Amino acid sequence: MVESAEQKSTQQRLETLSTALHSGTAAQVRQLLASLHAAEIGDLLQSLPHGPREILWRLVDAEDKGEALIEVNDDVRAGLIEEMETDQLVAIIEGLHTDDLADLLQDLPGAATHELLHSMDKQNRQRLETVLSYPEDTAGGLMDLDIVTVRANVTLDVVLRYLRLRGEIPELTDNLMVVDRFDHYQGLLSLATLLTSDPDASVAEVMDRAVDGILASTTDDAVARLFEDRDLISAPVVDEAGKLLGRITIDDVVDVIREEADHSLMSMAGLDEENDIFAPAMLSARRRAVWLGINLATAFLASWVIGLYEATLEKVVALAVLMPIVASMGGIAGSQTLTIMIRGLALGQVGPTNARTLMIKEILVSIMNSIIWSVVVAIVATAWFQNTDIGLIIAAALMINLVCAALAGFSIPLALKHLGIDPALAGGVLLTTVTDVVGFMAFLGLGTWYLL
C-alpha cells in the first residue's frame, strides 16, 4: 500500500518524538511541539500508548492544549482530561470557539463545566446555550456564532469603514452576512465583491441573494453534501423563521466527512471510531466480545444447516471439499452490492424513486457473473473429481447463491435503515449469514436430491 505524504510525516514525527521521550530530552520535545499545528499534536497523542502520551501532554504548550483536545477522539480526550486539575482545564478551553466549546462541554467533569459557565459573561453563555440547544450532528450543533453582519441599505464604503473599525474578522470569513433590522437573513456580500466594486454602491445592489440559508435542523451529512455540491467555504445557518443564527465553515465540514468515513469503516467491523487504539486490552476485549458473539451465533446457524446434510456429506466427500467455494463467492458478490447500497444511502443517492432500477441492475450483474463463474467452477470441479454431476451441482448452486446474495446486499441496508439501525454496523453480519445459509442449502440440497 502506498503511503501518503501525511502518513509519512506523522510517522517521522512519531519516531523523532519517541526517541526524544526515551532519551528524556524535554527541550527537544517542546521544540518539536512548537512547530506543529494543534491537529498534528492530536495525531501524535492518539499514536502514543499510555505513559508516553501523558508525558507528551504535560509538555504541550497551554495555548495549544484546548485545540488539541478538540482534535483527538472521545476516549483519548477523556484520558487527557483526567490528567488535569479543574482550574487548568477551564483555563485552556476558555478561548475556544463556541462550536468547539459545545463539543467539549459534554466530556468535562461537572465541576469544570460549572466553573467554566460561571467564568463566562452573559453574552457568551447565551451563545453557548444556543449551540447546545441543537443536536451535535445538525447544522445548529456545527455552527459558529462568530459572524459579521451588515444591512442591505448601507454603501460598501460604510462597510469597509466598519471593518477597519473592527480591526479583525473571524477566521475563514469569505462572505459577510446581510440581514434586516430583525436579523432575518437576506443574502451574502463576498469580500471579493466588497473590495472590487464601486464604494458608493449599496450592499443591496451587489449582494448575492441566490445562496439560501441552511436550516439549523439539517443533518450534518446533508450539510457536508451541500458544501461538496456548491464548493462552499462557509454558509449561513438560519432558524425556521429565517433568522440568522450563525455560520458553518469548511473546517467543520471536513471534520464531519472524516468522522463519517471513519464511522463507516469501523462500523463494518463492529468497532467505534471514538475508541482509543491503545486502550487497555481488557477494555478492548470487552468491547469486541459482543460483535464476536453475534458472529458466532450466525456461524452456528450456518453449521446447523450443514448438519442437516450430514448423511450426504458422508457419502459424497467432494461436496464437503467444494462447499466453501459457493459460500465464499456469494459473500464477495453480496458485499459488493452491500457496499454500493450503504454508500448510496449515506450520500442520499438511493431512495424510493430509483431503488427498483438499482435492484434490477444488481440482479442482472449477478446473473451475468454467475453464468461466467459457474461455467468456470463447473469445468474445474468436473476435471478435479472426474464427475460431471458434481460440476453441474456446484454451478447451479453458485448461480442461486450469487443472485440471492445480490438481493440480500440490496435489501438488507434498506431494511436496516427503515428500522433505524446503521447499515454499516449490522449489514455485513446479516449478509454473511444469508450467503452462507443459502449457499450451503442450495449446494447440499441439490447434492442430496440429485446424487442420492
C-alpha positions in Angstrom: 0.0 0.0 0.0 1.3 3.4 -1.0 1.7 5.8 2.0 0.5 9.4 1.7 2.8 12.3 2.5 0.7 12.9 5.6 1.2 9.4 6.8 4.9 9.5 6.3 5.1 12.9 8.0 3.2 11.6 11.0 5.4 8.5 11.3 8.6 10.6 11.1 7.3 12.9 13.8 6.4 9.9 15.9 9.8 8.4 15.5 11.5 11.7 16.4 9.2 12.2 19.4 9.6 8.6 20.7 13.4 9.0 20.5 13.3 12.3 22.4 10.9 10.9 25.0 13.0 7.8 25.7 16.2 9.9 26.0 14.4 12.3 28.4 15.1 15.4 26.3 12.2 17.6 27.2 13.6 20.6 25.4 13.7 18.7 22.1 10.1 17.5 22.5 8.9 21.1 23.3 10.8 22.4 20.2 9.0 19.8 18.0 5.6 20.6 19.5 6.1 24.3 19.0 6.4 23.7 15.2 3.2 21.7 15.0 -0.4 22.6 14.4 -2.9 21.5 17.1 -4.3 18.9 14.8 -0.8 17.4 14.3 -0.3 17.3 18.0 -3.7 15.5 18.3 -2.5 12.9 15.8 0.7 12.3 17.9 -1.3 12.0 21.1 -3.5 9.3 19.5 -0.5 7.5 18.2 1.2 7.0 21.6 0.4 4.4 24.2 -0.5 5.4 27.8 2.5 6.7 29.6 4.3 8.4 26.8 1.0 10.1 25.9 0.6 11.6 29.4 4.3 12.8 29.3 3.7 14.4 26.0 0.5 16.0 27.1 2.3 17.7 30.1 4.8 19.2 27.6 2.2 20.6 25.2 2.0 24.4 25.5 -1.1 25.6 27.4 -2.1 27.7 24.4 -2.3 24.6 22.2 -4.0 22.2 24.6 -7.6 23.4 24.0 -7.3 23.0 20.3 -5.5 19.6 20.7 -8.4 18.3 22.9 -10.8 19.1 20.0 -8.7 17.0 17.6 -8.5 13.8 19.5 -11.2 11.1 19.8 -13.5 10.7 22.7 -11.6 8.0 24.5 -8.2 9.8 24.3 -9.8 13.1 25.3 -11.4 11.6 28.4 -8.0 10.2 29.5 -6.3 13.6 29.0 -9.0 15.5 30.8 -8.5 13.1 33.8 -4.8 14.3 33.9 -5.8 17.9 34.6 -7.0 19.9 37.5 -10.3 21.8 37.2 -8.7 25.3 37.1 -6.1 24.1 34.5 -8.9 22.6 32.3 -11.0 25.8 32.4 -8.0 28.0 31.6 -7.1 26.1 28.4 -10.6 25.9 26.9 -11.9 29.4 27.7 -10.7 30.8 24.4 -12.2 28.2 22.2 -14.8 29.0 19.6 -18.4 28.5 20.7 -19.0 25.4 18.5 -15.8 23.7 19.7 -16.6 24.6 23.3 -20.0 23.0 22.8 -18.4 19.8 21.6 -16.1 19.7 24.6 -18.6 20.5 27.2 -20.2 17.1 27.4 -16.9 15.5 28.2 -16.0 17.8 31.0 -16.4 16.9 34.7 -19.3 18.6 36.4 -17.0 20.9 38.5 -15.2 22.1 35.4 -18.4 22.7 33.5 -19.8 24.7 36.4 -16.7 26.8 36.8 -16.5 27.4 33.0 -20.1 28.6 32.8 -19.6 30.8 35.9 -16.5 32.4 34.3 -18.3 33.4 31.1 -20.1 36.6 30.6 -23.8 36.6 29.9 -23.5 37.1 26.2 -21.0 34.2 25.7 -23.1 32.0 27.9 -26.2 32.7 25.9 -24.2 32.0 22.7 -23.1 28.6 24.1 -26.6 27.8 25.2 -27.8 28.5 21.6 -25.4 26.0 20.1 -26.1 23.4 22.9 -29.9 23.6 22.1 -29.3 21.8 18.9 -28.1 18.1 18.5 -24.4 18.0 17.7 -25.0 16.2 14.4 -27.1 19.0 13.0 -26.2 22.3 11.3 -27.2 24.1 14.6 -24.7 21.9 16.5 -21.9 22.6 14.0 -22.4 26.4 13.6 -20.1 29.1 14.8 -21.8 32.2 16.2 -18.8 34.5 15.4 -20.1 36.2 12.3 -20.1 39.7 10.7 -23.4 41.1 9.6 -24.3 44.2 7.5 -27.5 45.8 6.4 -28.6 45.9 2.7 -29.3 49.7 2.7 -25.7 50.9 3.5 -23.0 51.6 1.0 -19.9 49.5 0.5 -17.8 52.4 1.8 -19.6 52.3 5.1 -19.0 48.5 5.3 -15.3 49.0 4.6 -15.0 51.6 7.3 -16.9 49.4 9.7 -14.5 46.5 9.1 -11.5 48.8 9.6 -13.0 49.9 12.9 -13.4 46.3 14.0 -9.8 45.7 13.2 -10.2 41.9 12.6 -12.7 39.5 11.1 -13.4 35.8 12.1 -11.2 33.1 10.5 -12.4 31.6 7.2 -14.6 34.6 6.5 -15.2 34.8 2.8 -18.7 36.4 3.0 -20.4 39.0 5.2 -24.0 38.1 6.1 -26.7 40.5 5.0 -29.6 40.9 7.4 -32.5 43.2 8.0 -33.2 45.0 11.3 -34.8 41.9 12.7 -31.8 39.8 11.9 -33.5 37.9 9.1 -31.1 36.5 6.6 -31.2 38.2 3.2 -28.1 37.2 1.3 -24.3 37.3 1.2 -21.7 40.0 0.4 -18.5 38.4 -0.6 -15.2 40.1 0.4 -14.1 39.9 -3.3 -17.2 41.9 -4.3 -16.7 44.3 -1.5 -13.1 45.0 -2.5 -13.6 45.3 -6.2 -17.0 47.1 -6.5 -17.7 50.9 -6.5 -17.6 52.0 -2.8 -20.6 54.2 -3.5 -22.8 51.2 -4.5 -25.2 49.9 -1.9 -24.9 46.4 -0.4 -28.4 45.6 -1.9 -27.0 46.3 -5.4 -24.1 43.8 -5.3 -25.1 41.2 -2.7 -25.8 37.6 -3.7 -29.4 36.6 -3.0 -29.1 33.1 -4.6 -27.5 31.4 -1.6 -30.1 30.1 0.8 -29.5 29.7 4.5 -29.2 26.2 5.9 -31.8 25.3 8.4 -30.4 24.6 11.9 -32.1 21.2 12.0 -30.4 20.0 8.8 -28.3 16.9 9.5 -24.5 17.2 9.3 -24.2 14.7 6.4 -26.7 16.8 4.4 -24.6 19.9 5.2 -21.5 18.1 4.0 -23.2 17.3 0.7 -24.2 20.9 0.3 -20.7 22.1 0.8 -19.4 19.5 -1.7 -22.0 20.2 -4.3 -21.7 24.0 -4.1 -18.0 24.3 -3.4 -18.7 26.4 -0.3 -16.2 27.8 2.2 -18.8 29.0 4.6 -22.6 29.1 4.7 -25.3 30.8 6.9 -27.4 28.9 9.3 -31.0 30.1 9.9 -34.0 29.0 12.0 -37.5 28.2 10.7 -38.4 31.9 10.6 -35.3 32.7 8.5 -33.5 34.5 11.4 -29.7 34.3 11.0 -28.2 32.1 13.8 -24.6 31.6 12.8 -22.4 30.1 10.1 -20.8 26.8 9.2 -17.2 26.8 7.9 -15.4 24.3 5.7 -13.1 23.1 8.6 -16.1 21.9 10.5 -17.4 20.1 7.3 -14.1 18.4 6.7 -14.3 17.0 10.3 -17.8 15.7 9.5 -16.6 14.0 6.3 -13.6 12.5 8.1 -15.8 11.2 11.0 -18.3 9.8 8.7 -15.6 7.9 6.7 -14.1 6.6 10.0 -17.5 5.6 11.2 -18.4 3.6 8.1 -15.0 1.8 8.1 -15.0 0.9 11.8 -18.7 0.1 12.0 -18.3 -2.7 9.4 -16.1 -4.5 11.9 -18.4 -3.6 14.9 -15.9 -1.1 16.2 -16.3 2.6 17.3 -14.1 5.3 15.7 -14.0 7.1 19.0 -12.2 4.3 20.8 -8.6 4.6 21.8 -6.5 2.2 19.8 -4.1 1.9 22.8 -7.0 1.3 25.3 -6.2 -1.5 27.9 -6.5 -5.0 26.4 -9.3 -6.0 28.8 -11.4 -3.0 27.8 -10.9 -3.6 24.1 -11.7 -7.3 24.5 -15.0 -6.5 26.3 -16.0 -4.1 23.5 -15.3 -6.6 20.8 -16.8 -9.5 22.5 -20.4 -8.5 21.6 -19.6 -8.4 17.9 -17.8 -11.8 18.1 -20.7 -13.2 19.9 -23.2 -12.1 17.3 -20.9 -13.6 14.6 -20.6 -16.8 16.5 -24.4 -17.1 16.7 -24.7 -16.7 12.9 -21.9 -19.2 12.4 -23.8 -21.8 14.5 -26.8 -21.2 12.2 -24.7 -22.0 9.1 -23.2 -25.1 10.9 -26.7 -26.3 11.8 -27.7 -26.1 8.1 -24.6 -28.2 7.2 -25.5 -30.7 9.9 -28.9 -31.3 8.2 -27.0 -32.8 5.3 -24.5 -34.8 7.3 -25.5 -38.1 5.6 -25.0 -36.6 2.2 -21.5 -35.3 3.2 -20.5 -38.8 4.5 -21.4 -40.4 1.1 -20.2 -37.6 -1.2 -16.9 -36.2 0.2 -16.5 -34.0 -2.9 -19.4 -31.8 -1.7 -17.5 -31.1 1.6 -14.4 -30.1 -0.4 -16.2 -27.7 -2.7 -18.7 -26.3 -0.2 -16.6 -23.3 0.9 -16.4 -22.1 -2.8 -20.2 -21.5 -3.0 -20.4 -19.6 0.3 -17.2 -17.5 -0.4 -18.3 -16.4 -3.9 -21.8 -15.5 -2.6 -20.2 -13.5 0.2 -18.0 -11.5 -2.1 -20.8 -10.8 -4.6 -23.2 -9.8 -1.8 -20.6 -7.5 -0.2 -20.1 -5.6 -3.5 -23.8 -4.8 -3.7 -24.0 -4.1 0.1 -21.1 -1.6 -0.2 -22.8 0.2 -3.1 -26.0 0.4 -1.2 -24.5 1.7 2.0 -22.6 4.4 0.1 -25.7 5.3 -1.9 -27.8 5.6 1.2 -25.2 7.7 3.0 -24.9 10.1 0.1 -28.6 10.3 -0.5 -28.3 8.8 -4.0 -30.6 5.8 -3.3 -34.3 6.3 -2.4 -37.8 5.1 -3.3 -37.7 6.7 -6.7 -34.7 4.8 -8.0 -34.4 1.7 -5.7 -36.2 -0.6 -8.1 -34.0 0.4 -11.1 -30.9 -0.2 -9.0 -32.2 -3.6 -7.8 -32.8 -4.8 -11.3 -29.4 -3.7 -12.3 -27.7 -5.5 -9.5 -29.7 -8.7 -10.2 -28.6 -8.5 -13.9 -25.0 -8.1 -12.8 -25.2 -11.1 -10.5 -26.8 -13.2 -13.2 -24.1 -12.3 -15.7 -21.3 -13.0 -13.2 -23.0 -16.2 -12.0 -23.1 -17.6 -15.6 -19.5 -16.8 -16.2 -18.1 -18.2 -13.0 -20.4 -21.1 -12.7 -19.1 -22.4 -16.0 -15.5 -21.9 -14.8 -16.2 -23.7 -11.5 -18.1 -26.5 -13.2 -15.2 -27.2 -15.6 -12.7 -27.2 -12.7 -14.9 -29.4 -10.4 -15.6 -31.9 -13.2 -11.9 -32.2 -14.1 -10.9 -32.4 -10.4 -13.3 -35.2 -9.4 -13.9 -36.7 -12.8 -17.7 -36.3 -12.2 -19.9 -34.2 -14.4 -22.8 -34.3 -11.9 -20.6 -32.6 -9.3 -19.8 -29.9 -11.7 -23.4 -29.3 -12.6 -24.5 -29.2 -9.0 -21.9 -26.6 -7.9 -22.7 -24.5 -11.0 -26.4 -24.4 -10.2 -25.7 -23.7 -6.5 -23.3 -20.9 -7.4 -25.9 -19.2 -9.6 -28.6 -19.5 -7.0 -26.3 -18.0 -4.3 -25.0 -15.2 -6.3 -28.5 -14.0 -7.2 -29.6 -14.3 -3.6 -26.5 -12.5 -2.5 -27.3 -9.6 -4.7 -30.9 -9.4 -3.4 -29.6 -9.6 0.2 -27.0 -7.0 -0.4 -29.6 -4.7 -1.8 -32.5 -5.3 0.7 -30.6 -5.6 4.0 -29.4 -1.9 4.1 -32.9 -0.6 3.2 -34.5 -2.8 5.9 -31.9 -1.7 8.5 -32.3 2.0 7.7 -36.1 1.6 7.9 -35.6 0.1 11.4 -33.3 2.9 12.4 -30.2 0.7 12.5 -26.9 1.8 10.9 -26.5 -0.5 7.8 -22.7 -0.3 8.1 -22.9 -1.7 11.6 -25.1 -4.8 11.1 -25.2 -5.2 7.3 -22.1 -7.3 7.0 -23.0 -9.9 9.6 -26.6 -10.4 8.2 -25.3 -10.6 4.7 -22.7 -13.3 5.6 -25.4 -15.3 7.4 -27.7 -15.2 4.3 -25.0 -16.1 1.8 -23.7 -18.9 4.0 -27.1 -20.4 4.7 -28.4 -20.1 1.2 -25.1 -21.3 -0.3 -24.9 -24.4 1.9 -28.6 -25.2 1.5 -28.5 -24.8 -2.3 -25.3 -26.8 -2.8 -26.0 -29.6 -0.3 -29.8 -29.7 -1.1 -29.1 -30.1 -4.8 -26.5 -32.7 -4.0 -28.9 -34.7 -1.8 -31.6 -34.5 -4.4 -29.5 -35.4 -7.4 -26.8 -37.7 -6.2 -28.6 -39.8 -3.5 
